Amino acid sequence: MGMTNKDRAVSEDITIHRLTNDTLRESYKQGVRGYAEEARLLYYLGLSSWKDMALEAVELWYGTAVVFTSFSMKRYRAEHLPNAFLKGYPGDTNLTISMNHGKEIMQDLLATG
């Protein structure tokens, strides 16, 4: 399973392609240890231990057209994280959310801050 047609069309835009590559390069600039630790926390500790975390707010934005994770799983995650807020964007993917709703998401983040 690869990209959705919607993601593929967006990624063909050379500017988006460059920005995505720059972002990925930057996120791994210091190695993969941070990514590996996050994966360990997500998959090995399980959601039940997250209930005990002292979190002020967790904001989750998801596109309902994402094919790798069902929206019900995203809802389940939000229900098990303390102080979590889940917002779904019908028809969007993880790639198209920032393009179509980036300003709104930034406003949400700044308001929460």
N, C-alpha and C positions, 0 to 999 in steps of 0.2 A: 504494500500500500504506500503510495507516495502522496504528493501534494494534491489537493483538490483542484479542480479546474479553475476555481475562483482565485486560489493562491497562485497557481501557475501563471495566470494572466497578469496578476499584480507583480509577480517577481520578474516578469519579462521587461518591465520598465527599468531602464538602465540606472536611473537614480535610486529607485527602491532597492535594486540589486546591490548597488555599491553601499548604500546605508546598512543593509542587512549584513553584508560581509564585514563592514567596519565594526558593527556592533558585536558580531560573533568573535572577530579577532580580539577586540578589546576585552570581552568577557573571559577569554581564555589566556590573556596576556601573561598572567602570573601562574599559569598552569591549570590543571583540571581539578585540583584539590577541593576548591569551593563547590564546584558542581558535584563532585563525588560525595562530599559531606551532605549536601542538600538531598541527593538521591538516597543516601543512607537514612537520613532522618525521615524522609517521606515514606520509604518503603519498608524499613526495618523496625522503626519505632512504632509505627501505626498511628492511626488517628485518635485512639483512645487516650494516649498520653498527651495529646495536644490540649485536652480540656483543662489540664492543670497549668498551662502556660499563662503567665501574666501579660496579656496583650491588651493594649488600649483599643486597637482597631485593626481589622484585617479586611482589606477590600479586594474582592475578586471580580474580575471582568472576564467574561467568556463569550465567544461567538457560538451560537447554536449550531452553526454549520461545521464545526470542528469534527473531524472524523475519528480522531484517535482516542477521545474520551467522551463518553456520553454526558449529556447535560445533567442526567440524574446523578451521576457520580460527582459532578461539580457541586450539585445541590447538597449531596451527602457530605462532602468536604466542608462546605460552608456551615452546615448544621452542627458539625463537630468541632469547629474552631471557635474559641471564645470571641465574642464581639465581632463576628464576621458579617460582612455584607456582600451579597452576590448579586451581580447585575448581568443579565444575559442580553446579548444583542442578536436578535433574529436575523438569520441569513449571513452573519459575519463569521469569519474565521479568525484565528489568532493573528494572522498577518493583516487582515483588513480592518480589524478593530481600531488600531492606532491611526490608520489613514482616515477612517470614516468618523471616529468618535474621540480622537486624541485630545481635542480641546476640552470636551466635556469631562474626560477622565482626569486631565490635569486640574481642572476646576474642582473636581471631587477631592483629589489629593490635597490641594491647597486649602480647601475648606476643612478637611479633617485635621491637617497639620497642627 
